[in-house]
Amino acid sequence: MDPQKLKSLFDVSGRVAIVTGGTRGIGRAVAEGLVSAGANVVVASRKPEACAEAEQHLQALGGGDALGVPTHMGELGALNRLTEVTVERFGGIDIVINNAANALTQPLGQFTPEAWQKSFDVNLRGPVFLVQSALPHLERSAHAAVVNVISAGAFLFSANVAMYGAAKAALMGFTRSMAADFAPRGIRVNALAPGTVDTDMVRANSPEAQQAMANASPLRRAAHPDEMVGPVLYLVSDASSFMTGQVLLVDGGLTPH
């Protein structure tokens, strides 16, 4: 292989990426990685102050530029505004990272319509409609890539988090459908399925539950959010140019596959 080509495999300089849930946890780590690799990154999150802080932090890293855009994934108008602001600022969209999620759950047999709607609006409808909003711009990109962050829970018995697990499994289904439909347009669509990662979502559980989650995989620990950066960079860069419609399990061996 040509050495210069090898060096450029993970280079995303000048590409424009949207990262939802980009102010903390996996999303923030991924945003930091993309900026450091040369991309211009738009982080989206519900809280304006968190977006402003993340924008300043990312700009200070050097590499690519950054912008924070307050966005609620459950509001379709907000998703259209997110893509519009991104294109106004950076001229296009090359990468969409659907990372934002809602961990709301209720026991099976005790679902309320309100909880159901809140969960599926953020975990499923929002990501699908964000890609739809970005689609015209992705079609114009020479390096278009979408990464839907699902969960190892999409493959497991997830009775305790049934709504969340089901939404993530459905997003995996949309990932494969999008990949097949968008391939002729030069757009690759893959999914990342993390296992237990040391994030605010995991820390919201009791210490005993956190320990059980960490011990569930053969590696018997939780991942650091930074450990998701390499896999995502692989999925959005030329290093994975012949890969679409796939799920990359990064779960410490939790899921037999």
Protein Blocks (a to p, Z undefined) as FASTA:
>chain_A
ZZklmmmmmpcghiacddehklgcjllmmmmmmmmnopacddddfblklmmmmmmmmmmn
gpiadddddddfklmklmmmmmmmmmmmnopafbdcdfbccfbdcdehiacfklmmmmmm
mmmmmmmmmmmmmmmmmmmpckbccddddbfklmmccfklmmmmmmmmmmmmmmmmmmmm
mmmnopacddddddddddfklmmpcfklmmmmmmmpmnlpacdfklmmmmmmmmmmmklm
mgghiacddehhmagZZ
